[in-house]
Amino acid sequence: MQVDYKNIFKMSYPILISMLMQQLIGITDIIFLGRLGEVELGASALGSTYFFTIFMVAFGFSIGAQIIMARRNGEQNYEKIGQVFYQGCTFLILSGLVFAVLSYFFTPELLNLLIESKDICQDTIKYVNCRIWGLIPASLIIMARGFFVSITRTYVLSIVSVIMVLTNVILNYMLIFGKFGVPELGISGAAIASVLAETIAVIAYVIYFVFRVELKKYGFTHFVYKNFSLLKSILSVSIWTMLQQFISVSTWFLFFITIEHLGERELAISNIVRSLSSFPFVVVNALAAAISSITANLIGENKTDEVINACIKVLKLCTYIMVPLLCLMSLGYYPFLRIYTDNVSLINQSVMTYLVMLGGFISFIPAWIIFNAVSGTGNTQYAMKIEFYAMITYLLYICIVVMRLKLSLPICWGADWVYNLTILFFSYRYFMSYKWCNKQV
């Protein structure tokens, strides 16, 4: 494959749109729930983060499957791609059912132990008990996205994502506030709307697969629902990304739990700031997903000498996009914060934390690009080790600054810098060692 700025952008922007639309599912929930009150705002932060802690296990599996599909695409072994896709979908459907059932029965007890405020705890349980059933459609969506990214055919991602978000906005308005004859469900309505929107997105992907994908070329005409040897090979790569993603988001969940102990106002501020971080995050993450797929494809084509240059190009392109975006978000902080709440006091208290969050992207950009290039080489075990090292430093910072010293919220959010710099140090050291050149998957 040819790696230049035009092709990188052509590959990345549909991923960007797809990820942005996926983030807008949570953002629209927060915008609507922010009009209900600070308790609902805080509960949605804990509930959505808890859901994504579980969901990231499935997401990690899809990353591993995507790396293998991209490698097969680079090798022009196209029929194997469909087999990997089928095994991935089967595994995620079954594991999604198991996680959903376990969560439904055991989550209330766990959250009662972790959350101090009874009001927030009750609303968080309401949200999670409905949202957890979205594990299956959400897992199928990320497998579809992994397939299209691996074959570098990403424009369909934006189309399906727009359908999903528009559906979510309409259903949020109806279910949260009880419009058009629908019962007023509050925070439960936000969770149900997300599940239904993701289900409709899955249907859209199925229709696209049937009518627009070359089913025979990619091996989709031979459906095999169980192939344990293939599943084992996928898991040999995916197990480390599954652990990595779980560790990453579980530490984020623990961060919000500790913030909740500082107060309902601090939790509400953190939820607003976290939601606003989604906009710059998806830009970096889209380009990071692109470099992961590009790396896997180049290695599959035996062009390992071009990987470093591709990584540098993606890093430059990301910087060119992110600098003006971060400047715009910094200068226009009030309109952005105003999206989520009408409470002037809450907005004013959010400003410093918001600016600290934006500053964290200075270290996040190189860290995440290089880290995903490491994952793209197929050495997901080492990527998990990097995530583990970052988790340790992150938790130490939280324990000292948040739990023991109980410093101000902006200083607590400095944990992002600690996490990013740890990721950057170990990723750069490994990538420049060139030990990844002969990695087989």
N, C-alpha and C positions, 0 to 999 in steps of 0.2 A: 504494500500500500504506500501511496505517496503522502508524506507528512510535511505539509506546509500550513501557514496560518489560515488560508482559505478553507482547506479541508478540515483542519482542527475545529474551526468555527462552525462549518457546515455540519459536522458530526455532533458538536457540543450543544448548539442552540436548541435542538429539539429535546435533548436530555434536560437542558435548563428549563424549558417550558414545562416539561413533564414533572420535574422535581418541584418547580414553583407551584404548579397546580396542586400537587400532592400536599405541599406545605399550606396552601390556601384552604385546604380542608380544615386543618387545625386553626388557622388564622380566623376564618369566618366563624368558627365555634366561639373563639375568644371575643371577637367583636360583638357578637350577639349576646353572649353571656355577660360581657362587661356592662351591659345595660341592666342586668338583673341585680348585680351587687358584687362586693369584694369577696364574699364567701364563695359564690359561684365561680368567680374569676380564679381564685386560689385552688378550688377543688378541681377545676378543669386542667390546671397546670399539673397537679399531682396525678390525676386520672389519666391524662394523655401520656405523660412521661412513663407511668407504670405500664400502660398498654404497649408503648414503644419499646420498653425494656424486654418484654416478651416477644414482640414482633421482630426485634432485631436479631433474634436467633434465626428466624426464617430469612431475614434479609441477608444475614451472613452466609447462609446456605446458597442463596441466589447469586451472591458475589462469586463464590467458588465455582458454581455451575457456569456463570458467565465467563470466567477466566478459561475454563475448559472449552466452552463453545467458541470463544474467540480464537483459541489456539487451533481448534479444528478448522475454523474458517480460514485462518492463515495458511494451514496445511492443505487447504482445498479438499478436505475430507468432509464434505457437506452432509452426507447421510448420517454421520455420527451425531450431528448437532440435534436433530429431532429426537434421537434416543435419549440424549442427556436431558433435553427439555421434558420429555414424558416422565422420566424417572424423577426429575425434580418436582414436577407438579404432583405426582402421586405421593411422594414423601411429604410434601408440604401440606397437602390436604389432610392426610392422616395425622400428622403431628399437630396441625392446627386444631383438629377436633379434640385431641388429647389435652392440649394446653387450655383450650376454652373451657372444657368440663372441669379440669382441676382448678382453674382460676375461679370459676363460678362458685365452687364450694369452699375454697380455702382463702381467697382474697379478703373477704370481710374481716376474718380474724387477724390476718396479717396487718391490714391497714389500721385496725383498732389499736394494735400494739405500737405502730409507728407514728401515728398522727395525734397531735395533742388536742387540737380543737375538735370538739364533738360535731359541730355544725359542718366544718370542712370535711371531716371523716365521713359523715353520712352522705354528703353530696358526691364525694369521690367514689364511694361504693356504688351509688346509683349510676354514675357515669361508666365505671369500669364494667359492671355487670351487663350493661347493654353493649358497650364498645367492644368487648372481648370477642363477640361473635363475628366481628369484622376481620379476624385473623385469616380466615380462609380466602375471602375475596382479595384482601390486601396481599397475601402471599402469591396468589396467582398473577396479580398485577405486576409484582416485581420480577416474577419469572418471565413474563412476556417482555418486560422492559429489558431484562438481561439478554433475551434472545435477539431483540432488535439492535441493541447496542453491540453485541458480539459480531453481528454480520454487518455492522456500520450502516444500518438502514433505520434511521431514528426519527424520521419526520412524523410517523404515525403516532409517536408518543405524545406530541403536542395536541393532536386532534382528540384522542381519547381523554387526555387530562382536562381539556377544556369542558368536555361533556360532563366529566365527573364533578368538577368544581361548580359548574352552573346548577347541576342537580342538587349538590350539597347546599348551595345558597338558598335555593327555593325551599328545600325540605327543612332547613334550619329555621327559616322564617315561619313556616307552617307549624312545625312541631314544638319549637321552643315557646312561642307566644300564643299558640292555639288559633291560627288563622284558617279561613276557608272551611270552617266546620270541623277542624281537627282538634282533639283535646289538647290543652296546654300542658306540656310535659316538662318544661324547664330544662334542667341540665341533662336529663335522660333523653330528651328530644334531640339534643345536639349529638349525642352518641349514636342514636338510631339513624339520624340523617346521614352520618358518616358511613355507617355500614351499608345503607341502601345505595348511596352514591357510588361506593366501591363495587357493589354488586352489578350496577348498571355499567360501570367501566369494564368489568370482566366480560359482560355480554357484548359490548362494543368490540373488544379484542377478538372474541370468538368469531364474530361476523367478519372482521378484517382478515383473520387467518384463513377462513373458508374461501373468501373471494379474491384475496390479493396476494397471498403467500404461495410460493412455488412448493407445494406440499411434497411432491415426489422428490424434488431436488434435495430437500433438507431431511428426508426420511420420515415425514409425518404420516405417510400412507401405511406404515407398518407399526401399528400401536402395540407396544408390549408394556403392560402395566407393572410387571415386576422383572427386574434383571439385577439380582443381588450383586453380581460381580461389578456391574457398571455403577450401581449405587455406592458400592464400597469405594470405587475409584473417585467418585464425586466427593464423598465424605472425607477421603484422605486429604483433599484440598480444602473442602468447605468447613470441616470441623474447627479449623483454626480461625477462619473468618467468623464462624458462628460464635465462638468464644470471645473473639475480639469485639464483635458488635455488642454482645451481651454485656461485657465488661464496660465498654464505652458508655452505653446508655444507663446501665445500672448505677454507675458513679454519678451520672447526671441526676438520676432519681434520688439518690442519697443526698445530693446537694440541695434539692428542693425540700426534702424532709427536714434537713437541718435549718434551712431558711424559714420553714413553717414554724419552728420553735422560737424564732425571733419575733414572730407576730404575723397576723393576718395581712396587715398593710405591706410588710416586706415581701410576703409571698405573692401578693397581687402585683406589686411592682416587678418582681422577678419574672412573673408570667408574661407581663406586657413586654418587658425587655427581651425575654427569650423569643417571643413571637416575632418581634421586630428583627431579631438576628437572623430570622429565616430568609429574608431578602438577600443579604450579601452571602449567606451560607450556601444557598442553592447555586449561586454563580460559581463559587469555588468548587462545590461538590460536583457540578456538571462537568467542569473541566477536569476534575480529578477522576471522574468516571471515564472520561474520554481517554486520559493518559493511561489508565489501567487497561482499557481495551486495546489501545494503540500498542502498548508494550507487549501484550500477549500476542497480538497479530504479528508484530515485527519479529518476535522470537520464533513464532511458528513459521515465518518466511526465511528464517536463518539470517536475519538482518540485525543482530544484536548490537553491531557497531553504530546503528542509527538511534538506539534507544535514548542515550544521554542527550543527544541533540533534540529529539522530540520532546523530552522532558523540559529542556530549557525553553523551547518555543511555547509550550503550554504555560509555563510559569510566567513568561513575558506577557503573553496574551491575557492571562488572568490579572496581572498587575495593571495592564492598560485599562481593563474594564473596571477593576475594583477601586482604583484611586479616585476617579471622579464620583463613583457611586458613594463611597464612604464620606467624601467631602460634602456631597449633597445631603446625605442623611445626618451629618453632624451639624451643618448650618440650619437645616430645616427640622430641628428636633421637635418643636412644638406641634406642627401639623401631623407629624408621624405619630406622636404620643396621643394626640387628640382623636385619632381613629378609634382608639380602644376604650376611652372613657370621657365623660363630661366633667368628672371631678377635678377641679383646678388644683386642689391640694395634692391629689394623687399624681397628677402630671408633674407638678413642680418637684416633688420628692423623687421622681423617676429620672430626672435629667442626668445627674452625675453617674448613676448606674448605667444608663443608656450609653453615655459617652465612653465609659470604661469598656463596655461590651464591644463598641465599634473599634476601639483601639486594639482589642485583642486580635483583630483580623490581620494586623501587621505581621504577627508571628504565625497565624493560622494558615495564611496563603502558602508560603513555601513548605510548611510542615505537611499540609494535607496533600499537596500536589506530589511531593516526593514520596510520602507514605503510600499513596495509591499506586505510584509507579512500582514500589517494592511489592505490593500485593499482585500487580499485574505480571510480575516475573514468575508467579506461581509459588513463591516461597511464603505461603500464608502462615506457616508455623512461626517464622521469624517476625512477621507482621503482628501476630498475636502477642509475641514476647514484647515487642515495642509498646503495644497497647497496655500490657500488664505493667511495664515500668512506668508509663505515664499515669496509670491508675494509682499506683502507690504514691507518687509525688503529689497527685491531685488530692487524694484522701488525707495525706499528712497535712496539706495546706488547710483543708476544710476543718480537720480536727483542731488544729492550733488556732486558726484565725476566726472561724465561725463558732465552733462549739465551746472552745476554752476561753478565748479572749473576747468573743462576741463584738467584734469590731463593726464599723459601719458597713452598710450593704455594698457600696462601691468597692471597698477593699475586699469584701468577700468574693466579689465577682472577678477579682484579680486571679482567682484559681484558674481561669482560662489561659492566662499567660504561662503559668507553671506547666499545665498540660501540653500546650502547643510547643513550648521550647523543648520539652522532653521528647516529644514525638519527632521534632525536627532534628535533634542531635543524633538519635539512634538511627533514624531513616537515612540521613545523609551519610553517616559513617558506613552503613551497610551498602548503600547504593554505589558509593565511590570505591568499594572494595572489589567490585566486579565478580563477586562470588556467585551471582545469580545467572551468569551467562549460559551455563549448561544445565540449568534446572529443568527437569522433565516432569510433565503432568499428563 
